[in-house]
Amino acid sequence: MDMDKKLLSNTPEDDDAQLNTFKKRRAGHKGKVTIFKNYIESLNSKKKIALTELEILQLKNRLEVYKTLEHDFDVNQTLIEDIVGVSDEQLKEREQFDSEYQNQLALAMQLMRDSESTGITDGSESSAALRQLIDTVSKNLRALDSLDEKTQFWDTLIIYLVASKLDSVTLRHWEVYKNTLNAKPVLQNLKTYLKDRADLLQTLEEKHKQNHVDIKSNKPAQNQTSTSRSPSCPLCKAQHYLFSCPDFKQMTVEKRIEKVSKMNVCSNCLYPGHEKKTCRGGTCKYCSLKHNTLLHIEKPKSSSITCTSTQQTSVLLSTTLVDVLGSDGTFHTARCLLDNGSTSSYVTKNLCTRLNLTLESINGSVSGINGQKTNILYRTNIQIKSLHNSFTMNSSCLVLDEISNLIPNI
């Protein structure tokens, strides 16, 4: 600024040379706005769900530099007006620059807010990767449990190992989630967080894919997709998708199928806007067929257990499939052995681990044939629900490593 004032203190003969210098400087300021405009357009043209962390950092840095242009232009334009006066032409120069500058600033700020509000970064997170991580951890823990390892005391170590595998965005949100807990996080907290995070990512991924298809096809359905930003449950009308609806989850499978058939949702992913035959979602995790896991019906099997004595006589015991309530509030299908002569109820240790049930330490034993005793170290309470009607019951069960090795698979 002092240098510019020194230039203006020269003789009037130098005014033309000074004016040309200031006009070139003004053109440079306009050019920088144009460069920034092209940069913002290049980010928007990628049609991402959000920016990567590197792109956000670059945008922040360039935005800080861009914000200095307004002051620099104002100083330079004032010097020009000191020479030629404040005319309509100079006022128009100010208005044009200010309008373009503010437009690009608003677009950049909106792009920044959109990326930071979603917390999703392109190429960093994947719903499939998170679900695979959950399944891998659960599978390995079940394998360790079968070897009688006391994995129920390993939560801190397992949480550390799993967290080291997370991408930076998911890890950052996990740290925020931990601060909302009232106690030290356990493994089930991490599993719940990862499941919810995977559901969110799947929703955004499906939404992004649908928008991309609509843009390419340029069909009228494009407007419907772009205007339906917030989810709406077709069952209870709340702001969530059908697969997250508590009322829908409490229904029997038969009732869910009946409701879905009457709604404009895909029976495979339970999202609106397309049919099952065009759905790109996954399959049922129980049977791998193309329907949602919440709509899976277990086909009834005629099964029995044969207990054979030395005289080759047989006793047939009935089995049935029931839903058992886990600690996360969801029901899991298990096979139940029905023995009218039993005086106690039993549950396998493997099922307790799968459902993360609370175990009560006891010191007891069960006597069988020929006085053979089995030590009982734990007891737990379970809630059972019928697959076919509204019948439910609570039962106190003794925990065994194995009830029978002849029970049919689910």
C-alpha positions in Angstrom: 0.0 0.0 0.0 2.9 2.4 0.8 4.5 1.6 -2.5 1.2 2.4 -4.3 0.9 5.8 -2.6 4.4 6.6 -3.5 3.5 5.9 -7.2 0.6 8.3 -7.0 2.7 11.0 -5.6 4.6 11.2 -8.9 3.9 13.9 -11.5 0.7 13.8 -13.6 2.7 12.6 -16.6 3.1 9.2 -15.0 -0.6 8.7 -14.4 -1.1 6.7 -17.6 1.7 4.3 -16.8 0.4 3.8 -13.2 -3.2 3.3 -14.5 -2.0 0.5 -16.8 -0.1 -1.1 -13.9 -3.3 -1.1 -11.7 -5.5 -2.3 -14.6 -3.2 -5.3 -15.2 -3.3 -6.0 -11.5 -7.1 -5.9 -11.6 -7.1 -8.3 -14.5 -5.0 -10.6 -12.5 -7.5 -10.5 -9.6 -10.3 -11.4 -12.0 -8.2 -14.2 -13.5 -7.7 -15.7 -10.0 -11.5 -15.7 -9.5 -11.9 -17.5 -12.8 -9.3 -20.1 -11.8 -11.1 -20.7 -8.5 -14.4 -21.0 -10.3 -13.0 -23.7 -12.6 -11.6 -25.5 -9.6 -15.0 -25.6 -7.8 -16.7 -26.7 -11.0 -14.2 -29.6 -11.3 -15.1 -30.8 -7.8 -18.8 -30.6 -8.5 -18.5 -32.3 -11.8 -17.3 -35.5 -10.2 -20.7 -36.1 -8.7 -19.3 -37.7 -5.6 -21.2 -38.5 -2.4 -18.6 -36.2 -0.7 -15.0 -35.1 -1.0 -12.1 -37.1 0.2 -10.2 -35.8 3.2 -7.3 -34.7 0.9 -9.7 -32.7 -1.3 -11.3 -31.1 1.7 -7.9 -30.1 3.0 -6.9 -28.6 -0.4 -10.2 -26.8 -0.6 -9.7 -25.2 2.8 -6.2 -24.0 1.9 -7.3 -22.6 -1.5 -10.4 -21.0 0.2 -8.2 -19.1 2.7 -6.1 -17.7 -0.2 -9.3 -16.9 -2.2 -10.7 -14.8 0.7 -7.8 -12.3 0.4 -8.8 -11.4 -3.2 -11.7 -9.2 -2.1 -9.4 -7.0 0.0 -6.7 -6.9 -2.7 -9.2 -6.0 -5.4 -10.7 -3.2 -3.3 -7.3 -1.6 -2.6 -6.3 -1.8 -6.3 -9.7 -0.5 -7.5 -9.5 2.4 -5.1 -6.1 3.4 -6.6 -7.6 3.3 -10.1 -10.5 5.5 -9.0 -8.1 8.0 -7.4 -6.7 8.5 -10.9 -9.8 8.3 -13.2 -12.5 9.2 -10.6 -15.5 7.2 -9.4 -17.5 6.8 -12.7 -20.3 4.4 -13.7 -17.7 2.3 -15.5 -15.7 1.8 -12.3 -18.8 1.1 -10.2 -19.7 -1.6 -12.7 -16.2 -3.1 -12.4 -16.8 -3.4 -8.6 -20.3 -4.9 -9.0 -19.2 -7.5 -11.5 -16.2 -8.6 -9.5 -18.1 -8.7 -6.2 -21.0 -10.7 -7.8 -18.7 -13.4 -9.2 -16.5 -13.4 -6.1 -19.4 -13.9 -3.8 -21.0 -16.6 -6.0 -17.9 -18.8 -6.0 -17.4 -18.2 -2.3 -20.9 -19.4 -1.6 -20.4 -22.5 -3.8 -17.2 -23.4 -2.1 -18.7 -23.0 1.4 -21.7 -25.1 0.5 -19.4 -27.8 -0.9 -17.4 -27.8 2.3 -20.6 -28.0 4.5 -22.0 -30.9 2.5 -18.8 -32.9 2.7 -18.3 -32.3 6.5 -22.0 -32.9 7.3 -22.1 -36.4 5.7 -18.7 -37.5 7.0 -18.5 -39.8 4.0 -15.4 -39.8 1.9 -15.3 -41.3 -1.6 -13.2 -44.4 -1.8 -12.5 -44.6 2.0 -15.6 -46.3 3.3 -17.7 -49.2 2.1 -20.8 -50.8 3.7 -19.6 -54.2 2.3 -16.2 -53.8 3.8 -17.6 -53.0 7.3 -20.0 -55.9 7.2 -17.2 -58.2 6.1 -15.2 -56.9 9.1 -18.0 -57.7 11.5 -18.5 -61.2 10.1 -14.8 -61.9 10.2 -14.5 -60.9 13.9 -17.6 -62.9 14.8 -16.4 -66.0 13.0 -13.0 -65.9 14.6 -14.5 -65.4 18.0 -16.8 -68.4 17.6 -13.7 -70.5 16.5 -11.9 -69.4 19.7 -14.9 -70.1 21.8 -15.0 -73.7 20.4 -11.4 -74.0 21.7 -12.7 -73.0 25.2 -10.8 -69.6 25.1 -12.2 -67.1 27.5 -12.9 -64.5 24.8 -15.5 -62.7 26.9 -12.6 -61.0 28.7 -10.9 -59.9 25.5 -13.1 -56.9 24.6 -10.5 -54.2 25.1 -7.9 -56.0 23.0 -10.3 -56.9 20.2 -11.7 -53.3 20.1 -8.2 -52.0 19.7 -7.4 -54.5 16.9 -10.6 -53.9 15.0 -10.3 -50.1 15.4 -6.8 -50.3 13.8 -8.4 -51.7 10.7 -11.0 -48.9 10.2 -10.6 -46.1 7.7 -9.9 -42.6 9.2 -13.5 -41.3 8.8 -15.1 -44.4 10.5 -12.5 -44.3 13.2 -13.1 -40.6 13.9 -16.9 -41.2 14.2 -16.2 -44.2 16.5 -14.3 -42.0 18.8 -17.2 -39.6 18.9 -19.6 -42.5 19.5 -17.5 -43.7 22.5 -17.9 -40.4 24.2 -21.7 -40.8 24.2 -21.4 -44.1 26.3 -21.9 -44.0 30.0 -19.4 -46.8 30.6 -16.2 -48.3 29.1 -17.1 -49.6 25.6 -17.4 -53.3 25.2 -17.2 -55.3 21.9 -21.0 -55.3 21.5 -20.9 -51.5 21.4 -18.4 -51.6 18.5 -20.4 -54.2 16.7 -23.6 -52.1 17.0 -21.7 -48.9 15.8 -20.3 -50.7 12.8 -23.6 -52.2 11.9 -25.4 -48.8 12.1 -22.5 -47.2 10.1 -22.8 -49.9 7.4 -26.5 -49.3 7.2 -25.9 -45.6 6.7 -23.3 -46.2 4.0 -25.5 -48.6 2.2 -28.3 -46.1 2.2 -26.0 -43.4 0.7 -24.4 -45.8 -1.8 -27.8 -46.9 -3.1 -29.0 -43.3 -3.2 -25.9 -42.3 -5.2 -26.3 -45.2 -7.6 -30.0 -44.4 -8.2 -29.3 -40.8 -8.8 -26.5 -41.7 -11.2 -28.8 -44.0 -13.2 -31.5 -41.4 -13.3 -29.1 -38.8 -14.6 -27.8 -41.1 -17.4 -31.2 -42.2 -18.5 -32.7 -38.6 -18.2 -36.1 -40.0 -17.4 -38.9 -38.2 -15.5 -38.1 -40.4 -12.5 -35.0 -38.3 -12.0 -37.0 -35.4 -10.5 -38.7 -37.8 -8.1 -35.3 -39.1 -6.9 -33.8 -35.7 -6.5 -36.7 -34.2 -4.5 -37.0 -37.1 -2.1 -34.0 -36.3 0.1 -35.3 -37.6 3.5 -36.4 -41.2 3.9 -40.1 -41.9 4.7 -41.3 -45.2 6.1 -44.3 -46.5 4.0 -45.6 -48.3 7.1 -45.4 -45.8 10.0 -44.6 -42.6 8.0 -41.6 -41.7 10.2 -38.3 -40.5 8.7 -36.6 -43.8 8.3 -36.6 -46.7 5.7 -38.8 -49.7 6.1 -35.9 -52.1 7.1 -35.3 -49.8 10.1 -38.9 -49.5 11.2 -39.5 -50.9 14.7 -43.2 -51.8 13.9 -42.1 -53.7 10.8 -39.4 -55.7 12.8 -42.0 -56.7 15.4 -44.2 -58.4 12.8 -44.1 -62.1 11.9 -42.3 -62.9 8.7 -45.5 -63.8 7.0 -47.0 -60.4 7.9 -43.9 -58.6 6.7 -44.1 -60.3 3.3 -47.8 -59.4 3.1 -47.0 -55.7 3.9 -44.1 -55.5 1.4 -46.3 -56.9 -1.4 -48.7 -54.0 -0.9 -46.0 -51.3 -0.8 -43.9 -49.7 -3.5 -40.6 -51.1 -2.2 -38.1 -53.7 -3.5 -38.6 -57.0 -1.7 -34.8 -57.6 -1.9 -33.4 -54.4 -0.3 -36.7 -52.8 1.0 -35.8 -49.5 -0.7 -38.4 -47.7 -2.7 -38.1 -46.8 -6.4 -37.2 -50.0 -8.1 -38.2 -53.7 -8.5 -36.4 -56.8 -7.2 -35.4 -57.9 -10.7 -33.3 -54.7 -11.2 -32.0 -54.6 -7.6 -28.3 -54.6 -7.1 -28.4 -55.3 -3.4 -27.2 -58.4 -1.7 -29.1 -61.6 -1.1 -30.6 -63.2 2.0 -27.8 -64.1 4.5 -29.6 -67.3 5.5 -30.4 -68.9 2.1 -28.6 -66.6 -0.4 -31.8 -66.2 -2.4 -32.9 -62.8 -3.8 -35.0 -61.5 -0.9 -34.4 -59.5 2.2 -33.2 -61.3 5.3 -36.2 -59.9 7.2 -38.5 -61.7 4.7 -36.8 -65.1 5.1 -39.0 -68.0 6.0 -37.4 -71.2 7.3 -38.9 -74.2 5.5 -40.2 -76.7 8.0 -38.2 -79.8 8.2 -39.3 -83.1 9.6 -36.4 -83.9 11.9 -35.8 -86.0 15.0 -33.0 -87.3 17.2 -32.4 -91.0 17.7 -31.0 -92.1 21.0 -29.9 -95.8 20.7 -29.2 -98.1 23.7 -27.3 -101.3 23.6 -30.5 -103.1 22.8 -30.9 -101.0 19.6 -34.2 -99.4 20.7 -34.7 -95.8 19.7 -36.3 -92.8 21.3 -37.5 -90.0 18.9 -37.4 -86.4 20.3 -39.0 -83.5 18.4 -37.2 -80.4 17.4 -38.5 -77.0 16.3 -37.1 -73.6 15.1 -37.7 -70.6 17.4 -36.5 -67.0 17.7 -34.3 -66.2 20.6 -33.8 -62.6 21.8 -30.2 -61.3 21.8 -28.6 -58.6 23.9 -28.9 -56.1 21.0 -32.7 -56.4 21.0 -33.0 -58.5 17.8 -34.2 -62.0 17.5 -32.0 -64.9 16.1 -33.3 -68.2 14.8 -32.2 -71.3 16.7 -33.2 -75.0 16.9 -34.9 -76.2 20.1 -34.9 -79.8 21.3 -38.2 -80.8 23.0 -37.8 -83.4 25.8 -40.9 -83.9 27.9 -39.0 -85.9 30.5 -36.3 -83.2 31.2 -36.5 -81.4 34.5 -34.3 -78.5 33.4 -33.8 -76.3 30.4 -30.4 -76.1 28.6 -28.7 -73.8 26.1 -25.3 -74.2 24.4 -22.4 -71.9 25.2 -22.0 -71.2 21.5 -25.5 -69.7 21.3 -24.9 -67.6 24.4 -21.8 -66.2 22.7 -23.6 -65.4 19.5 -26.4 -63.6 21.3 -24.0 -61.9 23.8 -26.1 -63.2 26.7 -25.3 -62.4 30.3 -24.0 -65.4 32.1 -24.4 -66.0 35.9 -21.7 -68.1 37.5 -23.0 -71.2 39.4 -21.5 -74.4 40.8 -23.7 -77.4 39.9 -23.9 -80.6 38.1 -26.3 -82.7 36.0 -26.4 -86.5 36.4 -27.2 -88.8 33.4 -27.1 -92.5 32.5 -24.9 -94.6 34.8 -24.5 -91.7 37.2 -22.3 -89.8 34.7 -22.1 -86.2 35.9 -21.6 -83.0 33.9 -20.4 -79.9 35.8 -22.5 -76.7 35.2 -20.6 -73.4 35.6 -23.1 -70.9 34.1 -26.8 -70.1 34.0 -28.6 -67.5 31.8 -32.1 -66.2 31.1 -33.5 -66.3 27.6 -36.6 -65.1 25.8 -38.1 -67.3 23.1 -40.7 -66.3 20.5 -42.6 -68.5 18.1 -41.9 -68.2 14.3 -45.6 -68.7 13.5 -47.6 -66.8 16.1 -47.3 -64.3 18.9 -46.4 -66.8 21.6 -43.3 -65.8 23.8 -41.8 -67.2 27.0 -38.9 -66.6 29.3 -36.8 -69.5 30.5 -33.8 -69.9 32.9 -31.3 -72.2 31.2 -28.2 -74.1 32.3 -25.3 -73.6 29.9 -23.6 -76.6 28.3 -20.9 -76.9 25.7 -23.0 -79.3 23.8 -26.5 -80.7 24.2 -26.5 -83.3 21.4 -24.4 -83.8 18.3 -27.4 -85.3 16.4 -29.5 -82.1 16.2 -30.2 -81.2 12.5 -28.7 -77.9 11.2 -30.9 -74.8 11.0 
